[in-house]
Amino acid sequence: MKKPLIKKFKKIPKKPGAYLLKDKTGEILYIGKAQDIKKRIQSHFSKKKWFFHRSVRR
């Protein structure tokens, strides 16, 4: 992760909630929910995998 993202990641709570993944233009790519937001966001950015769990339909 890049340094600015690391600072933001440290502020993410370890609580249940919803989150959005957006592209560079701000368009929503994925809406998710999790019991532990921090853990789920981390899984999206792990080096082993970079994929969305569900395909985005337009």
N, C-alpha and C positions, 0 to 999 in steps of 0.2 A: 504494500500500500504506500501511496505517496504521503509525505509528512503532513500536509493539511488534512488528509483523510484520517490519519492516525489520531490527530487531535480531536476531530469530530467523533470518531469511533469511541474514544475514551469517555465521552459524555453520554453515550447511549445507555439507558437503564437496563438492568437485568429483570425486567417486568413484562407481563403480557401486554400485547397491543398490536396495532396495525402499522404497516409501513408501505412506502412507495419507492420503486426503483425508477429513476428517470434517465433519459439520455441527455446529451450535451445541450440540446435545445429546450429541455424542460418537459418534453413529452413523456407521459407515463408509459413505461414498458411493462410494469408488473405491480400488482397490488397484493400484499401478503399479510398474514396475521400469524402470530406466534405466541407461545407461552413465555419465551425468553427472547425478547427482541435482539439483544446484543449477540446471542449465540446464533440466531437465524441470519442476521446481517453478515456476521463473520463467515458463515457457510457459503453465502453468495460470492464472497471474494476470496475464497481459499484457492491456493495454487493448483490443487488437484482437479478442481472442476470450476467451470464458469459456464453455467447454463441456467435456463429458467425451468422451473418444474412444470409449468404449463405453457403451452404456446399462446401467443397473443393473436387474437383475431380482430380484424378491422372490418 
